[in-house]
Amino acid sequence: MKKIGNRNFILILELVVVAALLIVIFAFNKNKPATNNSLLTSGLPASTALTTTASVPVDESLVRAPVPVGLVVPEKDTKLTATQQKETALPAVVEPAAPGVDAKFRSFNVAISNCLFSPFKIIGRVKDTMHIVFAAVDKDYDINFPSYNMAATIKKGETKIMEFYAGQTGDFTYYSQVCGGLSGTAKGDIIISDK
């Protein structure tokens, strides 16, 4: 009878240790900034998802600015002028991120050609899941999104998907290093608003 009691005590002790470890891990991850754990690739083939490594180190002040005043978050049916259509990506999909929540899943398509992103401005809201499909049209490109520590290379004719949880507001710059980096022509903005 004594052995069974010791086994139960050891089992309970192991469960308490595991529970304590889980609490510590949860607390640590909860306090991390969203930019460090924001790549969501569940269900995406590894060859199509941008990675969270190989991002070129950049001073955050060079790639993040405040949200522009008067910004409007476009929906699928938003009417844009011809000039706005060249600049701002309309979401191809806008759906609730989960049942009963205000956050949205927003999907966008962006082409890269002649060292230009088209359209180059992508707009969403805090707590949205941003899903961006980048297509390399005329040659191989790279994409760097340092504020979310994401980078990838895309071969001509291929696409890569960047998907992340928009955890912070700001006007975040993304760019192609092979087209001149931050001073080159292949630059864009991912703007996350709280309005």
Residue pairs with C-beta under 8 A, 6 or more apart in sequence:
29 37
33 167
33 168
34 165
34 166
34 167
34 168
35 147
35 148
35 149
35 167
35 168
36 149
38 148
38 164
38 165
38 166
38 167
39 49
39 50
39 51
39 52
39 148
39 150
39 162
39 163
39 164
40 129
40 163
40 164
40 165
41 49
41 161
41 163
44 161
44 163
48 159
48 160
48 161
49 152
49 160
49 161
49 162
49 163
50 143
50 145
50 150
50 151
50 152
50 160
50 161
50 162
51 150
51 151
51 152
52 149
52 150
53 149
53 151
54 151
54 152
55 144
55 145
55 146
55 149
55 150
55 151
56 144
56 146
56 151
56 177
56 181
57 146
58 144
58 146
58 182
60 146
60 147
62 173
62 182
63 146
63 147
63 172
63 173
63 182
64 147
64 170
64 171
64 172
64 173
65 170
65 171
65 173
66 170
66 171
67 169
67 170
67 171
67 191
67 192
67 193
67 194
67 195
68 171
68 191
71 123
71 191
71 193
71 195
72 78
72 123
73 123
73 124
73 125
73 193
73 195
74 80
74 88
74 90
74 91
74 123
75 90
75 91
75 94
76 90
76 91
76 92
76 93
76 94
78 90
80 88
80 90
85 119
86 118
86 119
87 119
87 120
87 121
88 119
88 121
88 122
88 123
89 108
89 109
89 110
89 119
89 121
89 122
89 123
90 108
91 106
91 107
91 108
92 107
92 108
92 109
93 105
93 106
93 107
93 131
94 104
94 105
94 106
94 107
95 104
95 105
96 103
96 104
96 105
97 103
97 104
97 105
97 127
97 128
97 129
101 127
102 127
103 125
103 127
103 128
103 129
104 124
104 125
104 128
104 129
105 128
105 129
105 131
106 124
106 128
106 129
106 130
106 131
107 131
107 132
107 133
108 122
108 130
108 131
108 132
108 133
109 132
109 133
109 135
110 117
110 118
110 119
110 120
110 122
110 132
110 133
110 134
110 135
110 188
111 117
111 118
111 134
111 135
111 137
112 118
112 134
112 135
112 136
112 137
112 141
112 143
112 154
112 176
112 186
113 137
113 138
114 138
115 176
115 179
115 180
115 184
115 185
115 186
116 185
116 186
117 134
117 174
117 176
117 186
117 187
117 188
119 188
120 187
120 188
120 189
121 188
121 189
121 191
122 130
122 132
122 188
122 189
122 190
122 191
123 190
123 191
123 192
123 193
124 130
124 166
124 190
124 191
124 192
124 193
125 166
125 192
125 193
125 194
125 195
126 166
126 167
126 168
126 169
126 192
126 193
126 194
127 165
127 166
127 167
128 165
128 166
128 192
129 163
129 164
129 165
129 166
130 162
130 163
130 164
130 165
130 166
130 190
130 192
131 161
131 162
131 163
132 161
132 162
132 163
132 190
133 159
133 160
133 161
134 141
134 143
134 154
134 159
134 160
134 161
134 162
135 154
135 158
135 159
136 154
136 155
136 156
136 157
136 158
136 159
137 156
137 157
138 156
139 156
140 153
140 154
140 155
140 156
140 178
141 153
141 154
141 176
141 178
141 179
141 186
142 151
142 152
142 153
142 154
142 176
142 177
142 178
143 150
143 151
143 152
143 154
143 160
143 162
143 174
143 175
143 176
144 150
144 151
144 174
144 175
144 176
144 177
144 181
145 151
145 162
145 172
145 174
145 190
147 170
147 172
147 173
148 164
148 172
150 162
150 164
152 160
152 162
154 160
166 192
168 192
169 192
169 193
169 194
170 191
170 192
171 189
171 190
171 191
172 189
172 190
172 191
172 192
173 182
173 187
173 188
173 189
174 187
174 188
174 189
174 190
175 181
175 182
175 184
175 186
175 187
175 188
176 184
176 186
176 187
178 186
179 185
179 186
180 186
